[in-house]
Amino acid sequence: MEKLGKIRRLYYRDGLTVSEIVRRTGLARNTVKSWLKAAEGVVPKYRRRPAEDIKITPFAERLTKALEVDVRRPKRDRVMPIAPRNPSLPSSGDLTNLTNPPLEA
């Protein structure tokens, strides 16, 4: 609310342009313009986009739980979930029991 009053004061009372207000406040140009368009005394609210169904949604709960468990482990024991590039690597992402593969001649 404080910034809204400052923006309105700079624009209406001090006669500054939108670009000058953007430079002084660090806010986005569209934000300043929308706040100036809003009716006086009304605090503009951000509209949240509706949650979309994305590919990861079915796994979100499981991933969140795995990350919460992993965060409590010491850094050296955390699992690095990378996709295996070598067929000899395990597919689970657990790289703790790997030995060096033999060098090819």
HUHUQUI-V951375 format. One record per pair of residues at least 24 apart in sequence whose C-alpha atoms are under 8 Angstrom apart, sorted by sequence separation. I is the first residue (numbers start at 1). J is the second residue. D is the distance in Angstrom with one decimal. If there is no record, write none. Layout:
BEGIN
i/j/d
I/J/D
I/J/D
END
This chain:
BEGIN
i/j/d
7/32/7.2
8/36/6.5
7/36/7.6
4/35/6.8
4/43/7.7
1/43/6.7
END
